[in-house]
Amino acid sequence: MTQSIHARQGLPDEMQILLRDYPREVWPDHPNFARSIQNWMGAHAMFRQLGDITTADTEAFLQKAMDPERYASRLGHYGNLLVRNLHGHHTWEDRDYFPELMAADDRFEAGLAMLETDHEVLDQTLDDFTRTANRFLKLSELDPKQAYEEASHLRDQTEAIGRFLARHLTDEEELVVPILLHHKMRG
């Protein structure tokens, strides 16, 4: 059984079989590093960036370096982009992408199951964030003092999302890209 996303320090050794042959530093120059792989990794970069924006904005608001109206507007915009795009992306991975990878190389069943379990944790994490963000947005109109207190919970949640994305996306890339390169997929 694999470790939970919160306990992992990296991709488990048994899941690094192809990563040893295809380390991250060789990917960009590999002949099988197709545009579709680059686009998929670009989506991951966007998720990291959206997570960073929501965390930085929340911290700026709590430090009183961003006015409440601007923060509420940016939280609604960037928070919505983060949640919607992450849900859509990992739903597509679970339904289409991961089954395709399993069909290509069943040695990675445990790794792909680990990623799908991560997605379940992500769903709950994003649901918690959405509830807290919506509560903040309502309170910002009704009770600014309570809204400010709610923002401290948002900071904790945005930081948790950032930690989750850092671990999960790195593990996902280091499991998936070597499979794609080895089997000449998505070219």
C-alpha positions in Angstrom: 0.0 0.0 0.0 1.3 3.4 -0.9 1.7 6.4 1.5 -0.9 9.1 1.5 -0.2 12.4 -0.3 0.4 14.0 3.1 3.1 11.5 4.1 5.0 11.1 0.8 8.3 12.7 0.3 8.5 11.7 -3.3 7.5 9.1 -5.7 7.8 5.7 -4.0 10.9 3.7 -5.1 8.9 0.9 -6.7 7.2 3.5 -8.9 10.4 5.0 -10.2 11.3 2.1 -12.6 11.1 4.1 -15.8 12.1 7.4 -14.1 15.5 6.0 -13.6 15.8 5.5 -17.4 14.1 8.7 -18.2 15.0 11.3 -15.5 13.4 14.7 -15.6 16.4 16.5 -17.0 16.3 14.5 -20.3 12.6 15.0 -21.0 12.8 18.3 -23.0 15.4 16.9 -25.4 13.9 13.4 -25.8 12.6 12.7 -29.3 9.3 11.3 -27.8 8.6 14.5 -25.7 5.6 15.5 -27.7 3.7 18.7 -27.8 0.8 17.0 -26.0 3.1 16.2 -23.1 4.3 19.8 -23.0 0.7 21.0 -22.9 -0.2 18.7 -20.1 2.8 19.9 -18.1 1.8 23.4 -19.0 -1.6 22.9 -17.4 0.3 21.7 -14.2 2.4 24.9 -14.3 -0.8 26.9 -14.5 -2.3 25.1 -11.5 0.8 25.9 -9.5 0.6 29.5 -10.5 -3.1 29.8 -9.6 -2.3 28.3 -6.2 0.5 30.7 -5.7 -1.7 33.7 -6.6 -4.5 32.7 -4.2 -2.0 32.2 -1.4 -0.1 35.5 -2.0 -3.4 37.4 -2.4 -4.7 36.0 0.9 -1.5 36.8 2.7 -1.6 40.4 1.2 -5.2 40.8 2.4 -4.3 39.5 5.9 -1.3 41.9 6.1 -3.7 44.7 5.0 -1.7 45.2 1.8 -4.7 44.5 -0.4 -8.1 46.2 0.1 -11.1 43.9 0.8 -13.0 44.6 -2.4 -9.9 43.9 -4.6 -9.2 40.7 -2.6 -12.8 39.5 -2.9 -12.7 40.1 -6.6 -9.4 38.3 -7.2 -10.4 35.4 -4.9 -13.6 34.9 -6.8 -11.8 35.0 -10.1 -8.6 33.1 -9.4 -10.1 30.7 -6.9 -12.8 29.8 -9.4 -10.2 29.2 -12.1 -8.2 27.0 -9.8 -11.1 24.9 -8.6 -12.8 24.5 -12.0 -9.7 23.7 -14.0 -8.3 21.3 -11.4 -11.6 19.4 -11.2 -11.8 19.2 -15.0 -8.2 18.2 -15.5 -8.1 15.4 -13.0 -11.5 14.1 -14.1 -10.2 13.8 -17.6 -7.0 12.1 -16.3 -9.0 9.6 -14.2 -11.5 8.8 -17.0 -9.3 8.9 -20.1 -5.6 9.5 -19.6 -4.8 7.0 -16.8 -6.7 4.1 -18.4 -4.7 4.7 -21.6 -1.5 4.6 -19.6 -2.6 1.4 -17.8 -3.3 -0.3 -21.1 0.2 0.6 -22.2 2.1 -0.6 -19.1 0.4 -2.5 -16.4 3.5 -2.3 -14.2 2.3 1.1 -13.1 -1.1 0.0 -11.7 -0.1 0.9 -8.2 1.2 4.3 -9.2 -1.8 5.2 -11.2 -4.1 4.0 -8.3 -2.0 6.3 -6.0 -2.7 9.3 -8.3 -6.4 8.5 -8.4 -6.5 8.4 -4.6 -4.7 11.8 -4.6 -7.5 13.1 -6.8 -10.0 12.0 -4.2 -8.1 14.0 -1.5 -7.9 16.9 -3.9 -11.7 16.9 -4.4 -12.2 17.2 -0.7 -9.5 19.9 -0.4 -11.1 21.9 -3.2 -14.5 21.5 -1.7 -13.3 22.8 1.7 -11.6 25.7 0.0 -14.7 26.6 -2.0 -16.9 26.5 1.1 -14.5 28.8 3.0 -14.1 31.2 0.0 -17.8 31.4 -0.5 -18.3 32.1 3.2 -15.6 34.8 3.1 -17.3 36.4 0.1 -20.7 36.5 1.9 -19.1 37.8 5.1 -17.2 40.5 3.3 -20.6 42.1 2.5 -22.2 41.4 5.9 -19.4 41.5 8.5 -15.9 42.6 7.5 -14.4 41.6 10.9 -15.7 38.0 10.5 -14.6 38.0 6.9 -11.1 38.9 8.0 -11.1 36.0 10.5 -12.3 33.7 7.8 -9.4 34.7 5.6 -7.0 33.2 8.0 -8.7 29.8 7.3 -8.4 30.6 3.6 -4.7 31.1 4.0 -4.3 27.7 5.7 -6.3 26.1 2.9 -4.5 27.9 0.0 -1.2 26.8 1.6 -2.5 23.2 1.9 -3.5 23.3 -1.8 0.0 24.6 -2.7 1.7 21.8 -0.7 -0.7 19.2 -2.3 0.0 20.5 -5.8 3.8 20.6 -5.3 3.8 16.9 -4.2 1.1 15.5 -6.4 2.0 17.2 -9.7 5.6 16.3 -9.3 4.8 12.7 -8.5 2.3 12.5 -11.4 4.8 13.9 -13.9 7.6 11.6 -12.7 5.3 8.6 -13.1 3.5 9.5 -16.3 6.1 11.2 -18.5 8.5 8.2 -18.5 5.7 5.9 -19.5 4.8 8.2 -22.4 8.4 8.5 -23.5 9.1 4.8 -23.2 6.0 3.7 -25.1 6.2 6.6 -27.6 2.7 7.7 -26.7 0.9 11.0 -27.4 3.3 11.8 -30.2 
